[in-house]
Amino acid sequence: MTTSAAPLYLGLLEGGGLKRRVQAAYDLLHSCDLCGRGCAVDRWQELGACHTGVRAVVSSYGPHFGEEDPLRGSRGSGTIFFGWCNLSCRYCQNHDISQRGNGTEVEPEDLARMMLSLQAQGCHNVNLVSPTHVVPQILAATLIAAHAGLRLPLVYNTGGYDSPATLALLESVVDVYMPDMKYADASVALQFSGVQDYPAVNQAAVSEMHRQVGDLVLDEEGVAQRGLLVRHLVLPCDLAGTETVARFLAERISRNTYINVMDQYRPCHEAGQLPPLDRPITRGEWQRALDAVGEAGLSRLDQRRPLTWERL
């Protein structure tokens, strides 16, 4: 535990460091390299593989009480849900946002006002959901909001398919990284999320995130101030490769990694036509996932929800 710390981005305000990051990020949009796809599209002129150009799309924002305990605390996590995504998960529960782009295009000034509104509502943090493809816009908004009094930590809530170029821009800006580790097998990732080399890209990204911020640090109230928090969704028939993911975290990141091993998989979007993703996980699959995590040596698990089961 520790007392609340000043958010990292404040250290870049003096001397114009954050402003230079904004310019560098927008420059990347001329040949986009923000995620593992590396589509190289000039997003100043056309849409990238993420269906996004130079403006971010926001679906909704507000206090969220369904996040992990260290994020939601007693006053909620200040989530901003971005439209579109750099992944194409065929079972996504938010596919209307991630793959249909439901939302409104916004300018950085609009996004900054959202951040300040979340602070005014008492949220513990600004939680940027599916941010990878709109990092330039996020940095620009953070610069504006910080000058206007934003003092909340930033949570980077990502699918985990982030490029080194993006993570370099976010060093000393993001306080809490919360990446998914979706798959341990590249062929499974290609089949169900439509991207190449997910495990390699994902593991490199998680390693860099941990290098930047270390293990998750909480304040006296148990609220996250800085560090890495990993999400891993258990899939039917172990398609997510839980044992491999757990061993990677324990052996190559830290045995003190905070991990949320999620049990809530349900068939959504196209999953009903994609066996074995056409069913929830079983009690046995869930228990085997927990056993794998424990055997790897990871003990900081988020287990805030009571388990309810529709299948045995």
Secondary structure per residue as TSV (DSSP state, phi and psi in degrees):
chain	resnum	aa	ss	phi	psi
A	1	M	-	360.0	155.8
A	2	T	B	-154.3	166.5
A	3	T	-	-75.8	162.1
A	4	S	-	-60.0	133.4
A	5	A	-	-106.4	154.5
A	6	A	-	-65.8	140.9
A	7	P	-	-61.5	147.9
A	8	L	G	-61.1	-37.1
A	9	Y	G	-61.8	-22.2
A	10	L	G	-63.4	-28.6
A	11	G	G	-69.2	-15.8
A	12	L	G	-98.2	-3.1
A	13	L	T	-69.4	-48.5
A	14	E	G	-69.2	136.2
A	15	G	G	84.3	-1.2
A	16	G	G	79.2	15.8
A	17	G	H	-62.6	-41.4
A	18	L	H	-69.1	-36.9
A	19	K	H	-62.2	-40.0
A	20	R	H	-66.8	-34.8
A	21	R	H	-63.4	-40.0
A	22	V	H	-59.8	-47.0
A	23	Q	H	-63.2	-43.1
A	24	A	H	-63.3	-37.6
A	25	A	H	-67.3	-44.3
A	26	Y	H	-65.8	-32.3
A	27	D	H	-61.8	-35.3
A	28	L	H	-61.7	-25.6
A	29	L	G	-68.1	-16.6
A	30	H	G	-68.6	-26.8
A	31	S	G	-147.3	82.4
A	32	C	-	-61.3	128.8
A	33	D	-	-136.3	33.7
A	34	L	S	-78.1	-22.0
A	35	C	B	-134.5	-178.9
A	36	G	T	-65.7	-16.1
A	37	R	T	-68.2	-36.1
A	38	G	-	51.7	51.3
A	39	C	-	-70.4	-17.7
A	40	A	-	61.7	20.6
A	41	V	-	-75.9	143.4
A	42	D	-	-82.1	97.1
A	43	R	T	-75.5	-3.4
A	44	W	T	-75.7	-19.3
A	45	Q	T	-113.1	-29.4
A	46	E	S	-151.0	174.5
A	47	L	-	-83.6	143.4
A	48	G	-	-80.4	-175.4
A	49	A	T	-60.3	-21.5
A	50	C	T	-84.8	5.3
A	51	H	S	64.4	22.4
A	52	T	-	-124.1	141.2
A	53	G	-	-102.2	-124.8
A	54	V	S	-93.1	-9.7
A	55	R	S	-111.6	142.0
A	56	A	E	-78.7	151.6
A	57	V	E	-108.9	130.2
A	58	V	E	-113.8	127.5
A	59	S	E	-84.5	-45.7
A	60	S	E	-165.4	165.6
A	61	Y	E	-152.3	154.0
A	62	G	E	157.6	173.3
A	63	P	E	-63.6	136.7
A	64	H	E	-126.2	126.8
A	65	F	S	-109.6	13.3
A	66	G	S	-104.6	5.4
A	67	E	S	-81.5	177.7
A	68	E	-	-58.2	150.0
A	69	D	H	-49.2	-45.7
A	70	P	H	-67.0	-14.4
A	71	L	H	-96.3	-43.7
A	72	R	H	-77.2	-32.9
A	73	G	T	50.7	-140.3
A	74	S	T	-100.2	-14.1
A	75	R	T	-117.6	1.8
A	76	G	-	93.3	154.6
A	77	S	E	-93.4	133.3
A	78	G	E	-83.7	83.8
A	79	T	E	-81.5	141.1
A	80	I	E	-123.1	114.1
A	81	F	E	-93.3	115.8
A	82	F	E	-88.7	141.4
A	83	G	S	-77.3	152.1
A	84	W	S	69.2	176.3
A	85	C	-	-163.8	158.8
A	86	N	S	-91.2	0.1
A	87	L	-	-112.2	166.0
A	88	S	-	-131.8	57.9
A	89	C	-	-67.3	124.9
A	90	R	T	-78.2	-2.7
A	91	Y	T	-121.4	17.2
A	92	C	-	-62.9	128.9
A	93	Q	T	-76.4	-16.4
A	94	N	T	-112.2	37.6
A	95	H	H	-64.4	-24.1
A	96	D	H	-65.0	-28.5
A	97	I	H	-89.3	-49.8
A	98	S	H	-74.4	-30.1
A	99	Q	T	-122.7	-8.2
A	100	R	T	-112.8	-11.7
A	101	G	-	70.3	27.3
A	102	N	-	-59.0	125.5
A	103	G	S	153.3	-167.7
A	104	T	E	-128.3	134.8
A	105	E	E	-66.0	138.2
A	106	V	E	-132.2	156.4
A	107	E	-	-90.8	161.4
A	108	P	H	-55.3	-34.1
A	109	E	H	-62.9	-38.7
A	110	D	H	-64.8	-42.9
A	111	L	H	-64.8	-38.8
A	112	A	H	-62.3	-40.7
A	113	R	H	-63.3	-36.3
A	114	M	H	-63.0	-44.6
A	115	M	H	-58.8	-45.1
A	116	L	H	-69.1	-33.1
A	117	S	H	-65.0	-41.7
A	118	L	H	-62.3	-38.7
A	119	Q	H	-64.3	-43.5
A	120	A	H	-64.3	-27.8
A	121	Q	T	-81.6	-2.0
A	122	G	T	92.3	9.0
A	123	C	-	-62.6	152.0
A	124	H	S	-77.3	-22.5
A	125	N	-	-160.2	170.0
A	126	V	E	-104.9	114.4
A	127	N	E	-105.2	106.1
A	128	L	E	-91.3	105.7
A	129	V	E	-95.9	123.4
A	130	S	S	58.4	62.4
A	131	P	-	-95.2	-11.1
A	132	T	G	-55.1	-43.8
A	133	H	G	-81.0	-4.3
A	134	V	G	-127.6	31.9
A	135	V	H	-59.4	-41.6
A	136	P	H	-58.5	-43.7
A	137	Q	H	-66.3	-37.1
A	138	I	H	-65.7	-44.1
A	139	L	H	-62.8	-41.4
A	140	A	H	-63.1	-42.1
A	141	A	H	-66.8	-38.8
A	142	T	H	-62.7	-40.8
A	143	L	H	-59.3	-47.2
A	144	I	H	-64.4	-47.1
A	145	A	H	-67.1	-37.9
A	146	A	H	-63.5	-41.1
A	147	H	H	-65.7	-24.9
A	148	A	T	-93.4	4.3
A	149	G	T	112.7	8.8
A	150	L	-	-64.8	130.9
A	151	R	-	-136.0	17.8
A	152	L	S	-89.7	146.8
A	153	P	-	-65.7	149.2
A	154	L	E	-96.9	132.0
A	155	V	E	-108.8	123.5
A	156	Y	E	-100.1	98.5
A	157	N	E	-100.5	91.8
A	158	T	E	-121.5	154.4
A	159	G	-	-70.4	-5.9
A	160	G	S	86.2	12.4
A	161	Y	-	-108.7	62.8
A	162	D	B	-108.4	145.6
A	163	S	-	-89.8	158.8
A	164	P	H	-58.4	-35.7
A	165	A	H	-61.5	-42.1
A	166	T	H	-65.8	-46.9
A	167	L	H	-66.1	-30.9
A	168	A	H	-63.1	-37.7
A	169	L	H	-69.2	-26.5
A	170	L	H	-92.4	-7.7
A	171	E	T	-62.6	133.9
A	172	S	T	67.0	17.1
A	173	V	T	-117.7	-50.9
A	174	V	-	-83.0	134.3
A	175	D	S	-93.0	-42.5
A	176	V	E	-126.7	119.7
A	177	Y	E	-94.4	129.9
A	178	M	E	-128.2	80.1
A	179	P	E	-87.6	147.5
A	180	D	B	-73.1	148.8
A	181	M	-	-120.4	93.7
A	182	K	-	-82.6	-37.5
A	183	Y	-	-143.7	151.8
A	184	A	S	-108.4	-4.9
A	185	D	-	-122.6	123.0
A	186	A	H	-64.1	-35.9
A	187	S	H	-68.1	-35.6
A	188	V	H	-66.7	-42.5
A	189	A	H	-61.1	-41.3
A	190	L	H	-65.1	-42.4
A	191	Q	H	-66.5	-41.2
A	192	F	H	-107.6	-13.0
A	193	S	H	-129.0	-2.8
A	194	G	-	70.5	28.2
A	195	V	-	-130.5	151.6
A	196	Q	S	-87.4	144.3
A	197	D	S	56.4	36.1
A	198	Y	H	-56.3	-49.3
A	199	P	H	-58.4	-42.9
A	200	A	H	-65.8	-46.3
A	201	V	H	-63.4	-44.8
A	202	N	H	-63.7	-46.5
A	203	Q	H	-65.9	-38.7
A	204	A	H	-64.2	-40.1
A	205	A	H	-65.8	-46.0
A	206	V	H	-63.5	-38.7
A	207	S	H	-60.5	-43.7
A	208	E	H	-68.6	-39.1
A	209	M	H	-59.7	-44.7
A	210	H	H	-66.7	-37.2
A	211	R	H	-58.7	-39.3
A	212	Q	H	-72.2	-43.4
A	213	V	H	-121.2	-12.2
A	214	G	-	75.0	-166.2
A	215	D	B	-68.6	158.2
A	216	L	-	-66.8	129.1
A	217	V	E	-113.5	132.2
A	218	L	E	-112.3	154.7
A	219	D	B	-87.1	-172.2
A	220	E	T	-63.4	-21.8
A	221	E	T	-94.1	3.7
A	222	G	S	81.2	17.6
A	223	V	-	-96.5	135.5
A	224	A	E	-64.2	132.8
A	225	Q	E	-110.3	-35.9
A	226	R	E	-164.7	150.7
A	227	G	E	125.2	-171.1
A	228	L	E	-106.1	132.7
A	229	L	E	-131.4	119.8
A	230	V	E	-103.5	138.3
A	231	R	E	-108.4	137.0
A	232	H	E	-138.5	114.1
A	233	L	E	-88.8	119.8
A	234	V	-	-73.5	128.4
A	235	L	-	-110.9	157.6
A	236	P	G	-56.4	146.8
A	237	C	G	57.6	26.8
A	238	D	G	56.6	35.1
A	239	L	T	-63.2	-22.3
A	240	A	T	-81.6	-14.1
A	241	G	-	67.3	52.3
A	242	T	H	-58.1	-44.3
A	243	E	H	-60.2	-44.1
A	244	T	H	-64.7	-42.4
A	245	V	H	-62.1	-46.0
A	246	A	H	-63.1	-42.6
A	247	R	H	-65.5	-39.4
A	248	F	H	-58.2	-48.4
A	249	L	I	-62.8	-44.1
A	250	A	I	-70.0	-38.5
A	251	E	I	-92.4	-29.4
A	252	R	I	-116.9	-12.6
A	253	I	I	-111.4	-80.6
A	254	S	-	-170.1	138.6
A	255	R	T	-68.2	-12.1
A	256	N	T	-94.0	13.1
A	257	T	-	-64.8	131.9
A	258	Y	E	-83.8	123.2
A	259	I	E	-130.9	136.0
A	260	N	E	-104.1	105.4
A	261	V	E	-88.9	106.1
A	262	M	E	-91.5	133.6
A	263	D	-	-102.3	1.8
A	264	Q	-	-92.4	19.1
A	265	Y	-	-58.7	129.4
A	266	R	-	-138.3	146.9
A	267	P	-	-63.6	123.0
A	268	C	-	-134.9	167.5
A	269	H	T	56.4	-114.1
A	270	E	T	-95.1	1.7
A	271	A	G	-63.3	-26.6
A	272	G	G	-61.6	-19.6
A	273	Q	G	-107.9	16.5
A	274	L	S	-129.6	69.5
A	275	P	T	-57.0	140.9
A	276	P	T	-89.5	12.0
A	277	L	T	-75.1	2.6
A	278	D	T	-85.3	12.2
A	279	R	S	-143.8	158.0
A	280	P	-	-68.2	167.9
A	281	I	-	-73.4	157.7
A	282	T	-	-93.8	166.8
A	283	R	H	-58.7	-40.4
A	284	G	H	-64.9	-40.6
A	285	E	H	-63.7	-40.2
A	286	W	H	-63.6	-45.2
A	287	Q	H	-65.6	-39.5
A	288	R	H	-63.5	-35.8
A	289	A	H	-65.3	-45.1
A	290	L	H	-62.6	-40.9
A	291	D	H	-61.6	-41.4
A	292	A	H	-63.3	-40.6
A	293	V	H	-65.8	-44.5
A	294	G	H	-64.5	-41.7
A	295	E	H	-66.4	-27.7
A	296	A	H	-72.2	-19.0
A	297	G	T	103.8	10.7
A	298	L	-	-90.5	130.8
A	299	S	-	-126.3	-10.7
A	300	R	E	-89.5	85.2
A	301	L	E	-108.7	141.3
A	302	D	-	-87.9	113.8
A	303	Q	-	-132.6	51.4
A	304	R	-	-78.5	-24.6
A	305	R	S	-93.3	137.3
A	306	P	-	-67.7	140.4
A	307	L	-	-82.4	131.8
A	308	T	-	-124.3	140.9
A	309	W	-	-127.1	133.9
A	310	E	S	-96.9	-14.4
A	311	R	-	-133.5	157.3
A	312	L	-	-96.3	360.0
